[in-house]
Amino acid sequence: MGLLLSYKKYSAPFVTEKIDVIALIVAVVGWFILLNNMLIPLISPMISITLGLFMVAMVFGMRPGYGRYETVIGVIISGAVYLLTSTF
């Protein structure tokens, strides 16, 4: 699904190093839900992990070259939140 959406959005191969805001939001939210699902008590962990994996896979599955900066930023932000909430 991510590949299909990225081919519709980007007609050229990866040539720019511009961060896609929508992919960044999807990656940050997906990684946050995936790594910090215990902070969301309203949703079952199985559902939140599945939703997080789906969002992360959309960014991973983008056209080659796209989505890598967004994924790294998402992992860093959600990892920092995980470390801050698990140590206290």
Secondary structure by P-SEA (a helix, b strand, c coil): caaaaaaaacccccccccccaaaaaaaaaaaaaaccccccccccaaaaaaaaaaaaaaaaacccccaaaaaaaaaaaaaaaaaaaaac
